[in-house]
Amino acid sequence: MPLHQGSHARRAPSDEHRRLALNPFFGEADPTAPMVAAPPRHQLPEGPLPPSTAYRLVHDELMLDGNSRLNLATFVTTWMEPQAGVLMGECRDKNMIDKDEYPRTAELERRCVAMLADLWNAPDPATTVGCSTTGSSEACMLAGMALKRRWSARNADRYPASARPNLVMGVNVQVCWEKFCTFWEVEPRQVPMDGERFHLDPQAAAELCDENTIGVVGILGSTFDGSYEPVADLCAALDGLQERTGLDIPVHVDGASGAMVAPFLDQDLVWDFRLPRVSSINTSGHKYGLVYPGVGWALWRSPAELPEELVFRVNYLGGDMPTFALNFSRPGAQVVAQYYTFLRLGREGYRAVQQASRDIARHLAGAFEALDDFRLLTRGDELPVFAVTTKPEVKAYDVFDVSRRLRERGWLVPAYTFPANRQDLSVLRVVCRNGFSSDLAEMLVDDLRGLLPELRAQAHPSTLDAGARTAFHH
């Protein structure tokens, strides 16, 4: 979550002592009665407010947030059926960690793990171990911890304590992997982009491995452009490395988005537990798992891939349940919503929903390309996501101008630069999710067509400073 500073951060000095405005006709109070003292903005008020007044103050401030359905930057689910919302409301007071008090919620979590093990072709779903998390970031942290602990156990008698473990991945990984390496003191070894290759190269990844490599991360759906990394080719390159050197390097698949797309739309693509070298997989239930924010999943091929010392058991909530998590208390509502969605859609329902999103992404990508000003980097034919940049001959504006002008119409379409070796490349990225309909896609194209004449008439791209022009950060 964002890190916030105190009341002085990014505010005018006069803002420190400002108070929230109370209208006489604003809530439960009698409008002829003496006004209740307006509550301060940055300190707790001295006394309580009527609930409707507190609600209205918060509600009105939130009106300035964007419309989540028009947010084409986020992969996170922004629409669910009303019945799912009712279930989540009924479960919001249930603590997911308290499995003794809420055994049925724990059972639904167990069923979700079993369903994912089957979906991802685990050799023996009955022995596959897994857990829910707050999202893919926590799931990646847990997977990375398991890789590091297994590396330590394998090398306890051969390498000194000063040996520094490393993790190999593409430079396109989501920021959670950089956090993992920083928090757990692991050296990140990143395969740079090269030319029109925007993700990991299997052979280059294998060449970065050595005796201190805890694992290699393959991304099934790059956050930068929506493309799948070639996990099977990565495993083959590591097989060759083992034949030459004896190094047995495991693979973790970060399937934050693609692990809930590929099983339904790309069934012939081999990326999961069918590959013996894949030791663990994570996904975000709250992305293409179609659940509101707050749930992810991490699965390990077998108990051998998850060191027992990382699993904790506590009995002070009653019972004796094993748990593997970075946090403790969290609501059970999202897990219940995940089970509801699995039950509600089944394989064919998921296939229909994801195919609709992919069809819209491909159509929208084609509409961008038809405008002649843009060049597609990806086409939405893997994740329902595509990246696009302006053609070299377009001099009057750039992708940051497009992003800024679309925001004036309510659309959030992120513009950003690619990482090392391709920092010269600035792109727009469009994420198509369930709830982003073909009608909305046509409205986006209409708005873009309406803006282009003004953008083409500019003398040059916006002269805003780099910080103001950067519309999105990974």
PLY file of the C-alpha trace (Angstrom):
ply
format ascii 1.0
element vertex 474
property float x
property float y
property float z
element edge 473
property int vertex1
property int vertex2
end_header
0.00 0.00 0.00
1.17 3.60 -0.42
3.42 5.07 2.23
1.95 8.31 3.56
3.64 11.11 5.44
2.09 13.27 8.14
-0.19 16.25 7.79
2.47 18.56 6.29
3.21 16.36 3.27
2.26 17.91 -0.09
-0.11 20.44 1.50
-0.07 24.17 1.86
0.88 25.33 5.39
-2.59 26.81 5.83
-4.15 23.36 5.30
-2.90 22.01 8.63
-5.62 23.70 10.68
-8.47 23.54 8.19
-11.65 21.80 9.20
-14.25 19.82 7.30
-17.24 21.96 6.34
-20.60 21.17 7.93
-23.77 22.41 6.25
-26.76 23.10 8.57
-28.84 20.75 6.42
-26.28 17.94 6.38
-27.21 14.76 8.20
-29.34 14.10 11.25
-29.03 17.45 13.04
-31.93 19.87 13.35
-30.98 22.72 10.95
-32.24 25.29 13.46
-30.13 23.88 16.32
-26.65 25.25 17.13
-24.04 23.91 14.72
-21.89 20.99 15.78
-18.21 21.92 15.74
-16.68 21.16 12.39
-14.26 18.22 12.80
-10.54 18.78 12.08
-8.93 17.18 9.05
-5.75 15.82 10.60
-6.58 15.14 14.25
-9.25 13.05 15.89
-12.33 15.17 16.67
-13.14 15.79 20.33
-16.53 14.12 20.15
-18.69 11.90 17.93
-20.77 12.87 14.91
-24.13 11.42 13.91
-23.54 8.43 11.62
-25.29 9.96 8.61
-23.20 13.12 8.92
-19.94 11.16 9.13
-21.05 9.10 6.15
-21.88 12.19 4.08
-18.53 13.85 4.83
-16.59 10.78 3.70
-18.89 10.03 0.77
-18.63 13.53 -0.65
-14.84 13.57 -0.49
-14.68 10.24 -2.30
-16.71 11.67 -5.18
-13.44 13.09 -6.51
-12.01 9.60 -7.05
-12.08 8.32 -10.61
-14.64 5.88 -11.97
-13.07 2.45 -11.49
-14.87 1.01 -14.54
-13.03 3.53 -16.74
-9.65 2.69 -15.20
-7.74 0.88 -17.94
-4.52 0.98 -15.93
-5.50 -1.55 -13.30
-5.64 -5.32 -13.65
-7.82 -5.47 -10.54
-11.49 -6.48 -10.73
-13.88 -3.55 -10.69
-17.21 -5.35 -11.16
-18.88 -8.35 -9.52
-22.42 -9.62 -9.41
-24.66 -8.21 -6.65
-24.97 -11.67 -5.09
-21.20 -11.78 -4.60
-21.36 -8.39 -2.90
-24.06 -9.68 -0.53
-21.93 -12.69 0.40
-18.92 -10.46 1.00
-20.99 -8.22 3.25
-22.12 -11.26 5.24
-18.51 -12.38 5.73
-16.67 -9.11 6.30
-16.56 -9.69 10.08
-15.00 -13.16 9.75
-11.27 -13.33 10.41
-9.64 -15.61 7.84
-6.90 -16.62 10.28
-9.41 -17.94 12.82
-10.07 -21.27 11.18
-11.35 -22.91 14.35
-14.10 -20.33 14.79
-14.97 -20.20 11.08
-14.42 -23.76 9.86
-16.67 -23.46 6.82
-14.77 -20.42 5.56
-11.57 -22.45 6.02
-13.14 -25.30 4.09
-14.00 -22.99 1.18
-10.38 -21.83 1.14
-9.22 -25.46 1.03
-11.59 -26.19 -1.87
-10.25 -23.18 -3.81
-6.69 -24.48 -3.40
-7.80 -27.92 -4.63
-9.58 -26.38 -7.64
-6.47 -24.37 -8.59
-4.22 -27.42 -8.19
-6.46 -29.28 -10.62
-6.68 -26.29 -12.98
-2.86 -25.97 -13.04
-2.33 -29.70 -13.68
-0.64 -30.63 -10.42
0.64 -34.22 -10.59
-1.33 -35.09 -7.45
-3.79 -32.36 -6.45
-4.40 -34.17 -3.18
-0.83 -33.50 -2.04
-0.43 -30.01 -3.53
-0.17 -27.42 -0.77
-1.37 -23.84 -1.02
-2.93 -20.91 0.74
-4.85 -17.73 0.14
-3.07 -14.39 0.48
-3.97 -10.72 0.34
-2.87 -10.67 -3.31
-0.10 -11.72 -5.64
2.48 -9.54 -3.94
2.18 -11.50 -0.70
2.01 -14.75 -2.67
5.26 -13.87 -4.45
6.92 -13.05 -1.14
5.90 -16.44 0.25
7.11 -18.26 -2.87
10.41 -16.40 -2.76
10.88 -17.23 0.92
10.33 -20.92 0.15
12.90 -20.77 -2.68
15.46 -19.08 -0.46
14.95 -21.50 2.45
15.28 -24.52 0.15
18.49 -23.05 -1.30
19.86 -22.55 2.22
19.05 -26.13 3.17
20.65 -27.53 0.02
23.85 -25.57 0.52
24.19 -25.57 4.32
27.27 -27.82 4.29
28.96 -26.46 1.17
28.80 -22.70 1.17
29.76 -20.14 3.82
27.17 -18.00 5.53
28.52 -15.02 3.60
27.34 -16.47 0.26
24.65 -14.17 -1.11
21.65 -15.83 -2.76
20.35 -14.46 -6.04
17.08 -14.62 -7.96
16.96 -14.51 -11.77
14.08 -12.77 -13.56
13.28 -10.44 -16.41
13.56 -6.70 -15.93
9.82 -6.58 -16.67
8.79 -8.20 -13.37
6.21 -6.54 -11.16
7.68 -4.41 -8.38
6.83 -7.01 -5.72
9.86 -9.05 -6.83
12.15 -6.08 -6.33
10.60 -5.67 -2.89
11.23 -9.34 -2.12
14.90 -9.07 -3.05
15.29 -5.92 -0.95
13.40 -7.16 2.09
14.98 -10.63 2.16
18.48 -9.63 1.06
18.57 -11.50 -2.23
20.55 -10.25 -5.20
18.23 -9.54 -8.15
19.68 -10.68 -11.47
17.55 -9.24 -14.23
17.54 -10.12 -17.91
17.28 -6.78 -19.76
14.95 -6.05 -22.65
16.54 -6.20 -26.07
15.13 -4.69 -29.25
11.58 -5.91 -29.72
11.92 -8.54 -26.96
10.19 -7.03 -23.96
10.50 -9.90 -21.49
12.83 -12.61 -20.29
15.01 -14.58 -22.72
15.32 -18.21 -21.51
18.94 -18.74 -22.51
20.01 -15.39 -21.06
18.27 -16.31 -17.81
20.09 -19.66 -17.63
23.42 -17.90 -18.17
22.80 -15.72 -15.11
22.34 -18.74 -12.84
25.05 -20.10 -10.55
25.34 -22.14 -7.35
23.78 -19.28 -5.36
20.65 -18.96 -7.52
17.56 -19.76 -5.47
15.29 -19.89 -8.53
14.13 -18.25 -11.74
10.84 -16.35 -12.03
8.77 -16.68 -15.19
5.93 -14.21 -15.73
2.74 -15.45 -17.30
1.53 -12.07 -18.43
3.99 -9.19 -18.25
2.63 -6.11 -16.54
4.38 -3.93 -19.13
2.72 -5.27 -22.28
0.53 -8.28 -21.44
2.77 -10.86 -23.14
3.39 -14.36 -21.79
6.96 -15.34 -21.01
8.01 -18.69 -22.55
7.96 -20.79 -19.37
8.44 -24.13 -21.17
11.49 -22.78 -23.03
12.83 -21.41 -19.74
12.51 -24.84 -18.12
14.22 -26.44 -21.13
17.13 -23.98 -20.86
17.49 -24.83 -17.17
17.33 -28.54 -17.99
20.29 -27.98 -20.31
22.09 -26.06 -17.57
21.63 -28.96 -15.18
23.01 -31.43 -17.74
26.11 -29.27 -18.19
26.77 -28.16 -14.63
24.65 -30.22 -12.25
22.81 -27.07 -11.04
19.15 -27.85 -10.38
17.36 -24.49 -10.44
13.63 -24.40 -9.65
11.14 -22.14 -11.46
8.39 -20.10 -9.90
5.63 -18.94 -12.24
4.20 -15.55 -11.38
0.81 -16.03 -12.96
-0.77 -12.99 -11.31
-3.01 -12.55 -14.34
-2.21 -15.24 -16.89
-2.74 -18.18 -14.53
-6.45 -17.33 -14.64
-6.50 -16.77 -18.40
-4.27 -19.40 -20.02
-6.02 -22.48 -18.53
-9.25 -21.41 -20.23
-8.09 -19.82 -23.49
-4.66 -21.35 -24.16
-5.07 -24.95 -23.08
-2.28 -26.22 -25.33
0.22 -23.82 -23.77
2.41 -25.73 -21.31
3.47 -23.42 -18.48
2.22 -24.97 -15.24
2.87 -28.04 -13.05
3.06 -30.19 -16.18
6.65 -28.92 -16.28
8.55 -30.80 -13.55
10.84 -27.83 -12.93
7.91 -25.58 -11.92
7.88 -25.76 -8.13
5.29 -23.08 -7.33
2.70 -20.81 -8.94
0.84 -17.74 -7.73
-2.14 -15.83 -9.04
-4.32 -12.89 -8.09
-7.89 -13.86 -7.37
-8.65 -10.16 -7.58
-7.39 -9.80 -11.16
-8.59 -12.25 -13.78
-9.82 -14.45 -10.94
-12.73 -11.96 -11.05
-12.93 -11.06 -7.33
-12.80 -7.61 -5.75
-9.40 -6.60 -4.32
-7.92 -8.51 -1.42
-7.22 -12.11 -2.45
-4.35 -14.00 -4.05
-3.22 -17.62 -4.11
0.10 -19.44 -3.80
0.49 -23.15 -4.56
3.46 -25.51 -4.28
3.78 -28.72 -6.28
4.11 -30.84 -3.12
5.02 -30.42 0.57
8.67 -30.90 -0.41
8.67 -27.47 -2.11
7.42 -25.66 1.01
9.86 -26.02 3.94
8.03 -27.03 7.09
9.87 -24.46 9.23
8.07 -21.66 7.36
4.67 -22.97 8.49
3.44 -21.77 11.89
0.89 -23.28 14.19
-0.91 -21.35 16.89
-3.53 -22.54 19.35
-4.53 -19.32 21.09
-7.47 -18.83 18.74
-8.64 -22.35 19.48
-7.64 -25.42 17.50
-4.23 -25.98 15.94
-4.17 -24.80 12.34
-1.03 -24.47 10.18
-0.60 -21.06 8.57
1.85 -19.56 6.08
1.36 -15.81 5.66
3.07 -12.47 6.14
0.11 -11.01 7.99
-2.26 -12.48 10.51
-5.81 -11.14 10.65
-7.64 -10.42 7.40
-11.26 -10.73 6.26
-12.62 -13.97 4.87
-14.98 -12.16 2.50
-12.68 -12.27 -0.54
-11.99 -15.99 -0.14
-15.72 -16.65 0.05
-16.20 -14.49 -3.05
-13.53 -16.51 -4.87
-15.31 -19.76 -4.10
-18.61 -18.20 -5.18
-17.06 -17.18 -8.51
-15.52 -20.62 -9.08
-18.87 -22.22 -8.30
-20.85 -19.70 -10.31
-18.83 -19.80 -13.53
-17.07 -23.15 -13.74
-14.62 -23.77 -16.56
-16.99 -22.84 -19.35
-18.10 -19.65 -17.62
-14.52 -18.54 -17.08
-13.71 -19.39 -20.67
-16.58 -17.24 -21.92
-15.70 -14.28 -19.69
-11.99 -14.33 -20.53
-12.65 -14.83 -24.23
-14.94 -11.80 -24.23
-12.20 -9.70 -22.61
-9.62 -10.93 -25.12
-11.94 -10.25 -28.06
-12.50 -6.68 -26.86
-8.75 -6.17 -26.34
-7.91 -7.42 -29.83
-10.64 -5.31 -31.41
-9.54 -2.22 -29.49
-5.90 -2.80 -30.40
-6.92 -2.99 -34.04
-8.85 0.27 -33.69
-5.75 2.01 -32.30
-3.66 0.63 -35.16
-6.20 1.80 -37.74
-5.75 5.40 -36.59
-2.30 5.39 -38.33
-0.61 7.42 -35.57
0.10 4.36 -33.44
2.27 1.24 -33.55
1.21 -1.83 -31.58
3.76 -3.66 -29.43
1.29 -6.35 -28.38
-2.21 -7.11 -29.62
-4.15 -8.43 -26.62
-3.96 -12.00 -27.88
-2.35 -13.35 -24.69
-3.50 -11.38 -21.68
-6.44 -9.16 -22.70
-3.91 -6.32 -22.56
-2.04 -4.44 -25.24
0.70 -1.83 -25.39
0.93 0.84 -28.06
3.30 3.68 -28.89
3.26 6.55 -31.36
4.93 6.06 -34.72
8.31 7.75 -35.29
6.82 10.23 -37.74
4.43 11.56 -35.07
6.24 14.65 -33.75
3.47 16.91 -32.43
2.50 14.79 -29.42
3.48 11.67 -27.52
1.81 8.99 -25.40
1.89 11.19 -22.30
-0.17 13.81 -24.12
-2.68 11.13 -25.15
-2.94 9.83 -21.59
-3.40 13.34 -20.18
-6.11 14.30 -22.67
-8.01 11.01 -22.24
-8.03 11.61 -18.50
-10.00 14.80 -19.17
-12.74 12.54 -20.58
-12.66 10.24 -17.51
-10.42 7.51 -18.99
-7.34 6.40 -17.09
-4.96 4.99 -19.72
-1.44 4.84 -18.30
1.60 6.14 -20.15
5.09 5.14 -19.02
8.59 4.32 -20.20
10.02 0.82 -20.45
12.94 -0.22 -18.21
16.67 -0.66 -18.88
17.80 -1.05 -22.49
14.45 0.26 -23.80
14.03 3.42 -21.75
13.72 5.19 -25.08
10.32 3.54 -25.54
7.21 5.21 -24.07
3.91 3.41 -24.34
0.23 3.43 -23.52
-1.11 0.23 -21.98
-4.78 -0.79 -22.08
-6.10 -3.48 -19.73
-9.45 -5.00 -20.69
-11.27 -6.65 -17.79
-14.66 -8.17 -17.17
-17.05 -5.22 -17.02
-15.22 -3.27 -19.73
-17.71 -3.83 -22.51
-17.43 -3.45 -26.27
-19.68 -0.38 -25.94
-17.19 1.25 -23.55
-14.37 0.31 -25.92
-16.15 2.11 -28.78
-16.64 5.16 -26.56
-12.91 5.19 -25.82
-12.08 5.04 -29.53
-14.58 7.81 -30.29
-13.02 10.03 -27.62
-9.54 9.29 -28.96
-10.59 10.13 -32.52
-12.03 13.40 -31.25
-8.77 14.33 -29.51
-6.36 13.49 -32.32
-6.97 16.59 -34.47
-6.09 18.82 -31.51
-3.03 16.75 -30.64
-1.83 16.73 -34.26
-2.16 20.52 -34.32
0.28 20.97 -31.45
3.68 22.41 -32.30
5.43 19.80 -30.16
4.74 17.40 -27.25
3.85 18.83 -23.87
6.70 20.61 -22.12
5.64 19.51 -18.63
8.52 18.30 -16.48
9.26 14.57 -16.37
7.50 14.00 -13.06
4.26 15.60 -14.23
4.40 13.79 -17.57
4.85 10.35 -16.10
1.28 9.13 -15.85
1.94 5.74 -14.31
4.48 3.98 -12.13
5.04 0.23 -11.76
0 1
1 2
2 3
3 4
4 5
5 6
6 7
7 8
8 9
9 10
10 11
11 12
12 13
13 14
14 15
15 16
16 17
17 18
18 19
19 20
20 21
21 22
22 23
23 24
24 25
25 26
26 27
27 28
28 29
29 30
30 31
31 32
32 33
33 34
34 35
35 36
36 37
37 38
38 39
39 40
40 41
41 42
42 43
43 44
44 45
45 46
46 47
47 48
48 49
49 50
50 51
51 52
52 53
53 54
54 55
55 56
56 57
57 58
58 59
59 60
60 61
61 62
62 63
63 64
64 65
65 66
66 67
67 68
68 69
69 70
70 71
71 72
72 73
73 74
74 75
75 76
76 77
77 78
78 79
79 80
80 81
81 82
82 83
83 84
84 85
85 86
86 87
87 88
88 89
89 90
90 91
91 92
92 93
93 94
94 95
95 96
96 97
97 98
98 99
99 100
100 101
101 102
102 103
103 104
104 105
105 106
106 107
107 108
108 109
109 110
110 111
111 112
112 113
113 114
114 115
115 116
116 117
117 118
118 119
119 120
120 121
121 122
122 123
123 124
124 125
125 126
126 127
127 128
128 129
129 130
130 131
131 132
132 133
133 134
134 135
135 136
136 137
137 138
138 139
139 140
140 141
141 142
142 143
143 144
144 145
145 146
146 147
147 148
148 149
149 150
150 151
151 152
152 153
153 154
154 155
155 156
156 157
157 158
158 159
159 160
160 161
161 162
162 163
163 164
164 165
165 166
166 167
167 168
168 169
169 170
170 171
171 172
172 173
173 174
174 175
175 176
176 177
177 178
178 179
179 180
180 181
181 182
182 183
183 184
184 185
185 186
186 187
187 188
188 189
189 190
190 191
191 192
192 193
193 194
194 195
195 196
196 197
197 198
198 199
199 200
200 201
201 202
202 203
203 204
204 205
205 206
206 207
207 208
208 209
209 210
210 211
211 212
212 213
213 214
214 215
215 216
216 217
217 218
218 219
219 220
220 221
221 222
222 223
223 224
224 225
225 226
226 227
227 228
228 229
229 230
230 231
231 232
232 233
233 234
234 235
235 236
236 237
237 238
238 239
239 240
240 241
241 242
242 243
243 244
244 245
245 246
246 247
247 248
248 249
249 250
250 251
251 252
252 253
253 254
254 255
255 256
256 257
257 258
258 259
259 260
260 261
261 262
262 263
263 264
264 265
265 266
266 267
267 268
268 269
269 270
270 271
271 272
272 273
273 274
274 275
275 276
276 277
277 278
278 279
279 280
280 281
281 282
282 283
283 284
284 285
285 286
286 287
287 288
288 289
289 290
290 291
291 292
292 293
293 294
294 295
295 296
296 297
297 298
298 299
299 300
300 301
301 302
302 303
303 304
304 305
305 306
306 307
307 308
308 309
309 310
310 311
311 312
312 313
313 314
314 315
315 316
316 317
317 318
318 319
319 320
320 321
321 322
322 323
323 324
324 325
325 326
326 327
327 328
328 329
329 330
330 331
331 332
332 333
333 334
334 335
335 336
336 337
337 338
338 339
339 340
340 341
341 342
342 343
343 344
344 345
345 346
346 347
347 348
348 349
349 350
350 351
351 352
352 353
353 354
354 355
355 356
356 357
357 358
358 359
359 360
360 361
361 362
362 363
363 364
364 365
365 366
366 367
367 368
368 369
369 370
370 371
371 372
372 373
373 374
374 375
375 376
376 377
377 378
378 379
379 380
380 381
381 382
382 383
383 384
384 385
385 386
386 387
387 388
388 389
389 390
390 391
391 392
392 393
393 394
394 395
395 396
396 397
397 398
398 399
399 400
400 401
401 402
402 403
403 404
404 405
405 406
406 407
407 408
408 409
409 410
410 411
411 412
412 413
413 414
414 415
415 416
416 417
417 418
418 419
419 420
420 421
421 422
422 423
423 424
424 425
425 426
426 427
427 428
428 429
429 430
430 431
431 432
432 433
433 434
434 435
435 436
436 437
437 438
438 439
439 440
440 441
441 442
442 443
443 444
444 445
445 446
446 447
447 448
448 449
449 450
450 451
451 452
452 453
453 454
454 455
455 456
456 457
457 458
458 459
459 460
460 461
461 462
462 463
463 464
464 465
465 466
466 467
467 468
468 469
469 470
470 471
471 472
472 473
